[in-house]
Amino acid sequence: MAGSLSEQLGAMAIIDELRHRQMVVDEHLDLPRRREEVAARIREYYAANRLAVDDELIAEGVRAYFAQRLEFEPGPGDAAEREKALQYIAARRAGHGRAPGWRRWLSGLMK
């Protein structure tokens, strides 16, 4: 026998995972198709609920959503948190291990 069933199933599981990841990447990279699919689903939703919405308004909303969907918006932070973070980074770069109070600072971020 060339290989056991468990080896075959294990390899197939990895292949399926890789194939799924590739499909997700391809889906996100084909932006014009994604926009059109989202716009079509929105049109269908409004039509099913008997709401009259202009196609141009839907297109504008979809464009606006896709324009901002991957933007990073930093959370609110104060000067003390920023200073602790910079101290931590500086200490790590200098090879001094962890900056003093790093556990308390980290636990404060997790709240």
Residue pairs with C-beta under 8 A, 6 or more apart in sequence:
27 34
28 34
31 66
34 66
35 62
35 63
35 66
38 62
38 65
38 66
39 55
39 58
39 59
39 62
42 53
42 58
42 61
42 62
43 53
43 55
43 58
46 52
46 53
46 58
81 105
81 108
81 109
84 99
84 101
84 102
84 105
85 105
87 99
87 100
88 98
88 99
88 102
88 105
90 99
91 97
91 98
91 99
92 98
92 99
